[in-house]
Amino acid sequence: MQRSDERDADADDPAALLDDMDDDLGGSAGGDSGAAREKSTSGSRLRGLLPSGIAPAFSLRSFLVILLASLAAVIAGGAVPIVGAIGRFLGLFAVAFAAGVIGSRSRYLEVGLAGAGAAGAAFLLGTLTSVFAPIAVRILADYGVAIVGVGTGAGLLVSILGHYFGRDLRDGVTREV
């Protein structure tokens, strides 16, 4: 380990580290490195470090839209009197299917997380509202993690399957014969 007064001045400067990286990639240390550094930092810092062919994997906006639609579908599907529990999953499947058909990119991560969160919340709130409150609190204290885990896992599976079938339909419709 070096003492602080012996440390290289370039090691404290992140721009100098980027210059070294540009030199290793074949860039010159002259005027081009400033333009390359300005280009790579003009957008997001992380996006500038990614190779040009890699797109970001997670979209917060898509996740929030799908989460709100999934919560609405879980509530609407649970409101059907006879098939309330199955209706919740049919609603999740429909939202994920629609996201697969409508979206130009696959959003498996966003759809899976939104479906898992909506189904887990629905199982938790369903347990709280279906039993007398003191008994529901005791049940959740004993088995709450298992109840939410089953709901989350089932919601994740249903959402991923719905999105897969939606993407498959979109691919079949848009492919030339």
N, C-alpha and C positions, 0 to 999 in steps of 0.2 A: 504494500500500500504506500502511496506517495503522500508526502506532506503537501499541504495546500499551497505553499509557496513554490513547490517544484512542479506543480501540475502545469501541463501545456495550456496555453491560453486558448487554443483552438478547441480543446475538449469541452470547454464551457459554452461554446457558441454552437447552437444547433445548426445554423446556416453553414458553418464550416464542415460539419458532419455530412450535410447534404452535398456540399461541393466534393468531398471525398467520394461519396457514393456516385456522383455524376462522372467523376474521373474513372472509377472502376467500370462503369457501364459504357465507356467510350466517349463521353462528353469531354469537352475541353474546359480547362480551368479559366479561360478568358471570358469574353463577353457573352458567350452562349450559356454559361452556367447561371448567370443572373437571369436571363430570359427563361431558362428551364425552371429555376427556382420560383420565379414569379408565376409561371404557368402552373406549376404543381401546387402552389399555395393559393391560387386565385379562388378555388372552390373550397371544399372541405379539406382539412389536412389529411384525414384518413383516405379520402377518395383520391387525393393526389398521389398517395403512395401505392395505390392499387394499380396493377397493370391495366392497360386500356380496355381489354376485353372482358374484364370482370365487373359485373353490375353489383350494387349493394344487395345483400341478401334479405334484409328486413325493411319493410316500409311501415313506419308508425301510422301514417295516415290510413293506409289500407287496413291495418290491424284495428284501428279505432272504429272505422266504418263497419268492418265485419263483426267486431265485438258488439256494437250497438244493434246491428241486424240480428245477430245470434241471440242476444238477450230478448229482443222483441219476439223472435220466433219461439224461444223457450216459453215465454209468457203466453203467447197466443196458442201454442201447442198444448200447454198445460191447462188452458182454459176449456178445452173440449171435455165435456163431462165424463164420457165413458172411457175414452182412450187417453187420459191426461198424461200418464207417464210415457206412453209410446208416442203421443203427439209431440212431446218435447223433443224427442230424438228425430221425429219426422221433420220438425221445424228446423233443427240444426242441419239435417241432411239437405233440406231444400235451400237453405242459405248458402251452404258450402257448394252445392251443385250450381247455383246461380252465379256464385263468385268464379267458379271454374269456367262456365259457359261465357260469361260476359267479359271477364278479364283477359287482357292480351298476354299477361305473364302468369306463370304458375305462382301461387301464393300459399304453398303448403304450410309453411311456418306460421304465417299470420292466421290462416284458417284453423289450423290445429290448436294454436294457443287460445284463440277466441272461443272455439267450440268447447275446449276443455274448461276454460274459465266459466263460461256460461252454464255448462252442465254441472260443474262442481257447485256453483252458487245456487243453482236450482235444487240440487239434492239437499244442500244444507238448509235452505229456506223451506223446502218441502217437509223436511223432518221437524223443523221448528213449528210449523203451522199445522201439521197434521195430528199432533198429539197434544194432550194437556201440557201446559207450559212447564211445570215442575218435572214432569216425567220426560219431556223432550230435552230439557237441560241435562238431566241425568244420562239419557241415552247418548246425547252428543258428547258428554264428558267421557263416557266409556268407549263409545264407538265412533266418535266424530271424524277421526282421521280416516278410518276405513270407509265411512259413508261418503265423505268427500272424495276419497281416492277412487272408489268405484264410479262415482259420477264423473269425475275428471277423466278417468281412463275411457269410459264409454263415450263421453262427448268427444274426446280426441279421436277415437277410432271412427265414429260416425262422421265427423267432420272431414277427416282425411279421405274416407271412402267417397263421400259426397263430392268433394273437390276433384278426386281422381275421375269419377264418372263424368263430371261436368267438363273436365279437360279433355277426356276421351271423346265426348260428343262434339266438342268444339273442333278437335283435330279431325274427326270424321267429316264434319260439315264443310270445313274450310279446305280440305285436301282435294286436289284435282283428281278426277277419275281417269 
